[in-house]
Amino acid sequence: MKDPKKDNAPADRGPVFTKEMRATHTILVPDMLPVHFKLLIGVLNNYGYHLELLQNGGQAVKDRGLESVHNDTCYPALLVVGQFLDALDSGRYDPDKVALVITQTGGGCRASNYIHLLRKAMKKAYPQVPIISLNFTGLEKCEGFQITPPILLKLLYCVLYGDLLLSLYNQTRPYETEKGGAERVLDACVERLLKAFRSGSFLRYGHWCRELLKAFAALPRTGEKKPKVGIVGEIYVKYSPLANNHLEDFLLAEGCEPVLPGLLDFCLYCIVNGIVDGELYDFKNARTRLSRLGYRIILRMQKKMNRLIRRQGVFEPLHEFDELRKEADKLLNQGVKMGEGWLIPAEMGLLCRTGAENVVITQPFGCLPNHIVAKGMMRRVKECYPNANLVAVDYDPGATRVNLENRIKLMLSNIRRPKSPAEEGGAAGERAAGEKSKPEEAAGGTLPKAAAQTAPPPAEASAPEREECAEAAAGRERGQI
Ligand code: SF4
């Protein structure tokens, strides 16, 4: 295990980002989560850094990535390296006054090694550019760029508020009566939150959740009901519009409501993996104890957000992480944690259970672990949720946008459209007559979410399958740490 007190960076890591460079250098950030990153960058810039979110995209980024990264490598690595190089080639930045930041997850997956690919590419093209590792596991330290406890606390709030904003934005955009209204509210909310981070009032968590809910609820809505389409998959391709060809916009244009699980779930997944290791290998140490404590606190905050959403009654709450863990236990073991591991099938299952039975699984080319737990788990998910309408889409630099979108369109053609209010009246009458109460009705929005969550396994599932799902749902208490 890496010693967190020790700098584990390789000796040949190239130029180092120093404290003095904070004043002179722009730190470029690859595009992944536009909403969250606006908050994160705003917070870090308050500490004297000058970070900038890259927005360049298109074929030039892919081509530049292919020149520097082997095409067998994970697609996210290729895109991140390509985006940095394309930005530097553009002439917008002085290479002597620029640094790059990239995350290292610290897990067993190749994501921890993207930084080495980036360094190799930069050594050839821009050897003077320092590269910063953003990691929370002591993989590398950087004297000029440090995540102190106060910054870490603010980053946690950025993730929480970012998840809420993203969810409200996605639940509002398909139904806005004035085009661009949701985006305007989103930008205004981001500005208000950044001010709150500067003044310290960001700690008034309940207040800010209510304010954001109020801001989005004030927008006039059409009153339509559109089919919900969930997006799951490898974290970069799931969120990055550059990687998934602006999937949310595409779904919106196709008349659907995109549903994106929150970033906090991935953070909690990383925390819980340490705890699960302790359980599986029967050890306890300071790290597992700290992880348990952090997990409980963060989960409570996530639940508080959902309570406030339910109390307001306009929007659907986000997934709760302990529910995801319960869902995972129905499908596979929580020891499966390479890449996004059990989180992907758990998200698929919970989406199906909570009204978004249509799911696009975004998979990057070169990603073996996520193919196993995504495409490889589709059958199991369908056994538990026979109405699940799933499609796995492989993103790679050679795949044309039209081809990828056609695959998704094929899935969309199988969507069960939500019922109109008139039809709903009829369906309610049928239910009252005791005729049926199936989860697919919840998927179409005819049952309240809470009812959908407790719905029994579908009648179409075979008896052993239903028993297995019911047993898993009832018998496992693993989600309670
Ligand atoms: S999760 Fe997949 S894409 Fe990401 S580093 Fe691992 S193998 Fe590569």
Residues whose N, C-alpha, C, O or C-beta is under 5 A from the ligand:
A	BS01	SF4	C74 C109 R110 A111 G339 E340 P364 G366 C367 L368 P369 N370
